Amino acid sequence: MKIIPELEKVIQIVLNKMEIGGGVNVSFEHPADSQHGDWSTNIALTLFKQQNKFSSPRALADSMSEEIKKSLPNFVSKVEVAGPGFINFYLSEHYLMSEMVVLLENRAQLKDQQNTGKKAIVEFSSPNIAKPFTIGHLRSSIIGWSLANLLEETGYEVFRDNHLGDWGTQFGKQIYALKHLGGGSLEKNIEKLSKSDNPVKDLVALYVEFHKVAEEKPEMEDEARAIFKKLEDGDDEMRQLWQKCIDWSFVEFNRIYDLLNISFTENNGRGYGESYFEDKMDVVVSELESKAKNTKGISYVTGNNGAKLVNFSEESKLPPLMILKSDGATLYATRDLATDKWRLSKYGSDILIINEVGAEQSLYFQQIYALEKALGWVKDGQRVHVGHGMYRFKEGKMSTRKGNVIWLEDVLNEAKSKAAGLASDKKVLSEEEIEKVAFGALKWSDLKRSARLDVAFDWDEIMTMQGNSGPYLQYTYVRCQSILNKAQNLDTTKYSDLLVNLKSYSRNTQRENLTPAEIDLLRNLSTYFEVVEKSAREYAPHHLATYLFGLAQTFNQFYGNTQVIGGAEEVEKFRLALVATTSLVLKRGLHLLGIEVVEKM
Ligand code: ARG
């Protein structure tokens, strides 16, 4: 049941009766201190100024609460006025348990949300060919994957796309280097790269060499430009070498995606990279030429060096966006526009399009979205940039040109060796389990706080069993499972006897019969779906992570002071149901974040 609309109805009826504040918006929040109930509204404080019957907000709140009590809905057990006039609602134990029934019956999956008809493209990861897969791309992969899961869970049909940086003038340099540098010939370079288990490293070395040599021989830059021109014109040799760069890069990318358990649905799993839109940019350019003259908010102009730009209206405060360089060459932006135009025609004009890309590209995406909106392609809210902050390393900022690179695979390997060291002595984890813990820890570190924030990379914080970490969450799940495994004759695949017991227990139990730890756990569980929906709606997986951490803490408190197995049968089964539901919610919630649980630790 959706609590907020129900509570809102209650308040509206009361206000109607009291003839105050007709049609006003009522908002609810969880009180910071759970001792103050489950939901709270400040409506009496907001309405106080609009009336003259009551002498204080508190008096108004008291009178409202008396009215509410006259016809208390069955999902509320108590109403109370607190502080200057907050009205606090306590949900009934019967309601809390009925929510637990829903969770248990649905294995913590939001089943009833399916087939809403809504569609979304979640574009994430988007590394660049012949360049290292950076920590930024890792963050994008992790956050984007989770966003896609959350949208799917709340009823979207989701297309997972990878907007590879596989086009641009740098391929002129890359191919030049392949042909002339590396201390050998083209044949030798190709042979070496084809055998290498990290061809991107070799490609980067060639690229770095290009820039070094070109400092002495600037004419190389012209040759590189000529090569790119040939590539654009479809020259066979250049096309083949370019394709090789892509395939070599995918040796590394696929290894990383496999480790992270991440995949894409579009273009046979490779995603539509920038090059796919090479022949789809003309239509955009002509649309700009024809439309922008009489489109509100933008103008399409020729700069004094001959480049083509979009200018935005003054009040938008956006800088101009370059569409074509002075030599007519297209840019990153031109390809993004072509990508979106094509997407809207392929997937439907209403599709939600999310770009998970570093926050440093925020201004750029504002320009793109403003332009797309001005051209009438999209409506407000249809284009979303989920930007992530940077990971800061002690080693400082990375630069491909200078070869100052932190290799992601080194980070992943280090995560694995640290994860292996976490398990208690008696337990030997399999390779697969170690990976789940290692990458779960890295993913959690990205998802536990708002994506926008910069993070100082800290192994001690990431790889620990205590506190807000992936291993702590996985360990809590293991705890749940070990209790369930101890319970004899428990059919954990169906949970049917737990459900039967839960339903009768809920009919026969008063709040006084429940321990504070049980109530806390019940309350926590009852908000799970609400949190999943909020995380999806706000494109913010960290809400879910924060919730799961709170749930794990509440569970561990419950575990610390509750004897689950061994009491009266109906109590034992009720407590087992609490454990089983917690375990299901942890597993499903972590899965939505892209983190898998382990059975031992
Ligand atoms: N390849 C780009 C980079 O590494 C990210 C692409 C993001 N997506 C987009 N539609 N522009 O910075």
Boltz pocket constraint, residues with backbone or C-beta under 6 A from the ligand:
constraints:
  - pocket:
      binder: B
      contacts: [[A, 123], [A, 125], [A, 126], [A, 127], [A, 128], [A, 163], [A, 164], [A, 165], [A, 336], [A, 355], [A, 356], [A, 357]]
      max_distance: 6.0
